[in-house]
Amino acid sequence: MVSDILAFGLERGRCTVTTNTNWAGNITYGASTFARPRSLDELRHVVTGGRRVRPLGSRHSFNTIADTDGVLISTVGLPGDIQIDTAARQVSVGGGVTYGVLAPVLQAQGWALANLASLPHISVAGAVSTGTHGSGDGNQSLAAAVAGIDLMGPDGVIRTLSRGDADFVGSVVGLGALGIITRLVLDIEPTFDLWQAVYTGMPWSTVLDDYDAITRDHYSVSIFTTWQHDEVDQVWLKDRDGAPPAELLGATRSGIPLHMLRDADTAAITDQTGDRGPWAQRLPHFRLEFTPSRGEELQSEYLVPRAVARDALQALRVLGSSMREVLQVAEIRSIAADDLWLSPAYGADVVAVHFTWLREPAAVESVLHPIEDALLPMGARPHWGKVFVAHAEQLARSYPRWRDFAELRERVDPQHVFGNAWLDRILPG
Ligand SMILES: Cc1cc2nc3c(=O)[nH]c(=O)nc-3n(C[C@H](O)[C@H](O)[C@H](O)COP(=O)(O)OP(=O)(O)OC[C@H]3O[C@@H](n4cnc5c(N)ncnc54)[C@H](O)[C@@H]3O)c2cc1C
């Protein structure tokens, strides 16, 4: 039988921490019941139990996207077997598996994912459902690696959707609104090594005038800034080819490891020595064994069409001093376009501007208004899993397939069994 539990948590893919909050601790889930099904039959029992339900991954989102007033279903206990199909170059994973569990299994058998987010701690299904991404001009969002999903609907029936099926492109970045992903099939490739190196002293003028020159020659590039100085703080390069250059467009290579957050412990950061190592140990910024980033923080992120990136960055520099009191650091990354309806990279190559804030919700919200006033008219789309203030009409305007998604939702979940207050706000009616 399904066990209702008062509190649960997730660390390294196992239930070890007792908490009913998200990872950052800024959201206390309002669920009346918590469930941790251990089989698809148990999951079906919860889903068809007559109450609103919501799937929960590894709890790393910063807003109430995963919350519910009904039953919050942890996916951590669902069947998590990992099956590699070498002929198809695909891996099949259960709906609660984290990248931190998946990556070593792939690596041990000679396989890799094309890209990862800054941390491996997150669940694949949760990352995919929110359009999570890494960086790289040639790298799409993590959702674009999905070749198929099994989705349990409100009737408890599992539908399999594969790339090319009519509902596929609408369902992968599904915000948890279309059902519970019980299995994903991901594209894989033969394992590869990368090096990582960090540079300091790059003038802002180079970033604004030569952004393409910074990003086009390396597999993954992250620029860190507090918007305060004439230079950005750090540029992180990750590449499969060659070796780290001594100098990068006026920036010099750091001789010591650097954390992107001031005074944070560099032990938590992946290798920056320039030595080549397996993809899973270089693509994320943070090591699995450590707390990623600061922990006590909020995050926001806006993905702007690459064509207007310069204007967006200039606007943010102007706003820089107004964020000073609440900003820990900002990160600029590039992501290639995909065709998934609610992906923030839908239809256009984008530049993502991420903000790590202090954990001060009111102060953060007050700086988000001017940021969104500047960026949304340029076509910026907020990261679904982070803090934003944009309302339904603004979001609808920035997604050409918004109405199609709303119709898909009405078709697969007409009673809004998977609905919650967050969805009511952004997808009313
Ligand atoms: C320190 C830190 C660093 C981060 N770095 C990045 C980064 O580099 N790039 C980036 O893009 N984002 C980043 N994020 C954001 C993070 O990737 C997203 O919030 C992501 O959704 C987290 O996955 P999760 O499993 O924790 O999802 P949760 O927060 O648990 O859930 C998110 C959504 O997914 C849904 N969901 C979860 N599991 C399922 C399922 N099985 N079926 C259907 N829906 C499901 C939930 O209902 C909810 O709507 C970072 C977050 C943190 C805390």
The ligand as a Tripos MOL2 file, in Angstrom:
@<TRIPOS>MOLECULE
LIG
   53    58     1     0     0
SMALL
NO_CHARGES

@<TRIPOS>ATOM
      1 C1         21.8570   25.0940   -6.9860 C.3       1 LIG1
      2 C2         20.9860   25.0490   -8.1960 C.ar      1 LIG1
      3 C3         21.5660   25.1500   -9.4490 C.ar      1 LIG1
      4 C4         20.7520   25.1290  -10.5930 C.ar      1 LIG1
      5 N1         21.3720   25.1670  -11.8220 N.ar      1 LIG1
      6 C5         20.6010   25.1740  -12.9380 C.ar      1 LIG1
      7 C6         21.2150   25.2150  -14.2300 C.ar      1 LIG1
      8 O1         22.4340   25.1440  -14.3660 O.2       1 LIG1
      9 N2         20.4090   25.3120  -15.3040 N.ar      1 LIG1
     10 C7         19.0480   25.3700  -15.1960 C.ar      1 LIG1
     11 O2         18.3690   25.4950  -16.2170 O.2       1 LIG1
     12 N3         18.4370   25.2570  -13.9810 N.ar      1 LIG1
     13 C8         19.1920   25.1600  -12.8680 C.ar      1 LIG1
     14 N4         18.5780   25.0320  -11.6440 N.ar      1 LIG1
     15 C9         17.1080   24.8970  -11.5860 C.3       1 LIG1
     16 C10        16.7030   23.4180  -11.6230 C.3       1 LIG1
     17 O3         17.3490   22.7520  -12.6600 O.3       1 LIG1
     18 C11        15.1990   23.2730  -11.8770 C.3       1 LIG1
     19 O4         14.5170   23.9100  -10.8340 O.3       1 LIG1
     20 C12        14.7490   21.8000  -11.9710 C.3       1 LIG1
     21 O5         13.3640   21.7400  -12.1580 O.3       1 LIG1
     22 C13        15.0710   21.0200  -10.7520 C.3       1 LIG1
     23 O6         14.6550   19.6740  -10.9040 O.3       1 LIG1
     24 P1         13.9200   18.9650   -9.6850 P.3       1 LIG1
     25 O7         13.9460   17.5020   -9.9260 O.co2     1 LIG1
     26 O8         14.4710   19.4480   -8.4120 O.co2     1 LIG1
     27 O9         12.4430   19.5170   -9.8990 O.3       1 LIG1
     28 P2         11.3450   19.8750   -8.7730 P.3       1 LIG1
     29 O10        11.6660   21.2210   -8.2290 O.co2     1 LIG1
     30 O11        11.1890   18.7790   -7.8190 O.co2     1 LIG1
     31 O12        10.0530   19.9660   -9.7130 O.3       1 LIG1
     32 C14        10.0300   20.8930  -10.7740 C.3       1 LIG1
     33 C15         8.8240   20.6210  -11.6790 C.3       1 LIG1
     34 O13         8.9850   19.3680  -12.3190 O.3       1 LIG1
     35 C16         7.8120   18.5770  -12.0990 C.3       1 LIG1
     36 N5          8.2120   17.1880  -12.0300 N.ar      1 LIG1
     37 C17         9.1400   16.6190  -11.2390 C.ar      1 LIG1
     38 N6          9.1850   15.2970  -11.4560 N.ar      1 LIG1
     39 C18         8.2380   15.0230  -12.3950 C.ar      1 LIG1
     40 C19         7.7820   13.8410  -13.0280 C.ar      1 LIG1
     41 N7          8.3070   12.6420  -12.7530 N.pl3     1 LIG1
     42 N8          6.7860   13.9440  -13.9410 N.ar      1 LIG1
     43 C20         6.2490   15.1490  -14.2670 C.ar      1 LIG1
     44 N9          6.6450   16.2990  -13.6840 N.ar      1 LIG1
     45 C21         7.6390   16.2260  -12.7680 C.ar      1 LIG1
     46 C22         7.2410   19.0760  -10.7860 C.3       1 LIG1
     47 O14         5.8500   18.7940  -10.6820 O.3       1 LIG1
     48 C23         7.4950   20.5560  -10.9310 C.3       1 LIG1
     49 O15         6.4840   21.1130  -11.7220 O.3       1 LIG1
     50 C24        19.3440   25.0090  -10.4800 C.ar      1 LIG1
     51 C25        18.7620   24.8810   -9.2140 C.ar      1 LIG1
     52 C26        19.5760   24.8790   -8.0840 C.ar      1 LIG1
     53 C27        18.9520   24.7010   -6.7430 C.3       1 LIG1
@<TRIPOS>BOND
     1     1     2 1
     2     2     3 ar
     3     2    52 ar
     4     3     4 ar
     5     4     5 ar
     6     4    50 ar
     7     5     6 ar
     8     6     7 ar
     9     6    13 1
    10     7     8 2
    11     7     9 ar
    12     9    10 ar
    13    10    11 2
    14    10    12 ar
    15    12    13 ar
    16    13    14 ar
    17    14    15 1
    18    14    50 ar
    19    15    16 1
    20    16    17 1
    21    16    18 1
    22    18    19 1
    23    18    20 1
    24    20    21 1
    25    20    22 1
    26    22    23 1
    27    23    24 1
    28    24    25 2
    29    24    26 1
    30    24    27 1
    31    27    28 1
    32    28    29 2
    33    28    30 1
    34    28    31 1
    35    31    32 1
    36    32    33 1
    37    33    34 1
    38    33    48 1
    39    34    35 1
    40    35    36 1
    41    35    46 1
    42    36    37 ar
    43    36    45 ar
    44    37    38 ar
    45    38    39 ar
    46    39    40 ar
    47    39    45 ar
    48    40    41 1
    49    40    42 ar
    50    42    43 ar
    51    43    44 ar
    52    44    45 ar
    53    46    47 1
    54    46    48 1
    55    48    49 1
    56    50    51 ar
    57    51    52 ar
    58    52    53 1
@<TRIPOS>SUBSTRUCTURE
     1 LIG1         1 GROUP 0 **** ****
